[in-house]
Amino acid sequence: MMRGSLLVPLVMVIVIIVSALAVVRTNHENRALIAELESLRSERERLDIEWAQLQLEEATLAANNRVEAIARQQLGMTEPRNYEIVEAQP
């Protein structure tokens, strides 16, 4: 009878220890995931800023007056003088 009465508390102690280890592991994983989330948020913010800068740069480089100036200066292009507009027949 003594042996049976010690078995239940022993099993309970083992279950409690396993449960405590599971809680510790879960907390550790949770903290690691939160740190990764913050890192990813920082990366997203950096990429958003870079994207905005690239859009601004693209708009600047594609500005009509800039393209026209480069075409005239570097490529020697000019507007045609004698041209006529022809409508296409459908």
Sequence and secondary structure as in RCSB ss.txt:
>XXXX:A:sequence
MMRGSLLVPLVMVIVIIVSALAVVRTNHENRALIAELESLRSERERLDIEWAQLQLEEATLAANNRVEAIARQQL
GMTEPRNYEIVEAQP
>XXXX:A:secstr
 HHHHHHHHHHHHHHHHHHHHHHHHHHHHHHHHHHHHHHHHHHHHHHHHHHHHHHHHHHHHT HHHHHHHHHHTS
     SS        
